Amino acid sequence: MGKKQKHCDPNNRDDARQGDNWDHVGFDKAYGQCMVPPHTGRPGRPEGPRWLAPPSLLYATVHKTREKGRVVNVETRVVFGRPEAVQAALKASPVSRHVNTAFIERHNGTDRNRNARKVRKTYCFSKDWDVHEAMTYYALYSYNFCWPVRTLRVRNVGGQWQPRTPAMAARLADHVWSLHEWLTFPAVQRK
């Protein structure tokens, strides 16, 4: 943003909102269970609640090693769960037999298509942090609520294809929203 990360000075306050800006994307659900630690009976402030991964969560990552811009090694690491459980889940998966980044890369491609500020090597890069953040929210939410995705469609009782958005697939919406409906929907609901 504004300038490349390598040109930012960590000691310069003006560079605090410059350089790289990372988006973190979670698919479908927020994983975790709220755990309140028991009181220990010792003096001092008790520990507050914290989120823990549920015991059934299986999560693995892909690590690529590059040399001179080329991938020379791909390694998977299990973060949550046992390796045997991850392999069993992959064997039962209807979409993939390997831990991979296909879904997040597909999302990144769609995100870049919808938000020119994120295209690599472009003159459209963001020069203002707040505008970049606003465009990121616009692209993300309009895609999830207003854009029917062909691979998410389902057949209705009459046998016809019913379009669905990612928000509908995650049960956050019951219909495809129009942009007008989404943009004019009040952010705070009054009861």
N, C-alpha and C positions, 0 to 999 in steps of 0.2 A: 504494500500500500504506500503510495507516495514515493518510496525508494526501495531498492532491494535490501534484503535482510543483511547482506554482507557489508552494506554501507551505513548501517545503523550503529550508533554509539550507545551502548547500554548506560552510560553515565550522563547522557543528554536527555533531559525531560521531553524535549520536542520530538525525540525519536521513539518515545514510549508507544505511540500508536502508528508506527511506520513498520515497513518490512512485511514478513510473512504473517498470514492470518489463516489459521487452521479451522476447518469445519469438522465437527464430530457428529457422525450419523449413527443412530440406533435404529435397527429395523424391527418393525412390528410391535415389540413390547419392551417395557423397561424391566430388566431382570433384577430381581432382588427381593429380599424379605426384610422387613424392619425388625430389628432385634434390640430389645431394651435390656442392658446388662443388669443382673441382680445387684441389690445393694450389698456392699461388702461389710458394712458395720464400722468401717474405718473412718476417721475424720477426713473432712475435705469434700469437695464437690463430687457427687456421683457422676459416673460416666453417662453421657447422653446416648440416645438411641443412634444406631447406625445401620446401614444397609449391608446385608450379607447376600452372597450368591446362594440360591437355593441348592440343596444337595443334588438335585436332578439336572442342574445346568451343565451342558456340555459345551465347551468353548475352546477353540483352537485358533492359532494365528499362523500366518505364512510369512516367512522371513526370506527376502531375496538378497543375495550377495552380488554386488556388481563390481566389475573391474573394467575401467575405461568405457563406461556406459553400457556394458553388456552384462546380462545376467549369467553368472557362472555357477551359481548354486541356489537351490530352493529348498528350504527346510521348514517343516511344520513343527509347532510346539503346542502341546496341550496345556491350557491355562486352568480350566475347570473340568473336573471329571477325570476318569481313568482312560488311558489310551485305548484299552479294549472296548470301552463303552463308546468312545468316539468312532472307532472303526465299525462297530455294530450299527451305530446310527447312520453312518455313511453307506453301509451296505444296504440298509433299508430305505435310503433316500430315493425319491423318484426323480431327482434332478441332478445329482452329482455323486460320484464315488470317491472324490478326493477333497481334502481341505483346500479351498481356493478362494480367490478374491473376485470371482466373476460377478457376484451380485453387487458388491460395492463399486466395482469398476463400471458396471452398467449404470448404476446410480450416478456416479461421477460424470459419465458421458452425457447423461440426460441433464444433469445440473449445468454442465458447461454449455450445452445446447440452449438451455433456457435462460442462462445468465452470462452474457458475453464478457462480463468482468472477470470470469474465471477461466476463459479460454487461454490456453498456453500461448505465449509469444504474441500478444495482441497490443494494439494501441488503446484498447478499451479498458485497460486495467484501472482499478479503483484508486482514486487519489484522495478520497475522503472515507474514513473509517465508518462513520455513521451511515453514509449512503450505501456503502458496501454491505453493511449489516442489514439495512432495510431491503436491499435487492435480494439478499440471500433468503430472508424470511419470505419475501414475495414469491420467489421462484419455488421454494420448498413447499409452502402451504398451498399455493395455487395448483401445483402439480399433484399433491396428495388429495386435495378435495375436489378439484375441478377437471381433472384430466383422466378420462377412462383409459385404462391400460388393457390392451388386447389380451395379454396373457393372464389377466385376472378375471376375465369375464366368466360367467357361469350360465348354464342352461336353466331356464325357468320351467315351471310345471308344464307349459305348453310346448317345450322343446326348443324355444327360441333363445338366442343368446341375449343375456342381460349384461349391459356394460357395468363395470365396477371400477372405482378409483382405489388407490391404496388405502385411503381412509375408510372406504366401505369394507375392504377386505379385513382391515383391523378392527372393524365394528365401531368406528368412531363417527360414521355417517351412514345414513340410510338411503341416500340418493346422490346422484352426481350434481354437485353444486354448480351454478353459473358463476362467472366471475363477479357479476353484479351482486348476486346474493352473498357471496363470500366477502366482498369488499365492504358491503353495507351492514354486515352482521355485527351487532354490538359486541365489543370485546369483553364487557362486564355485563353479566346477566343479573337483572334485578328480580327479586321474588315478590 
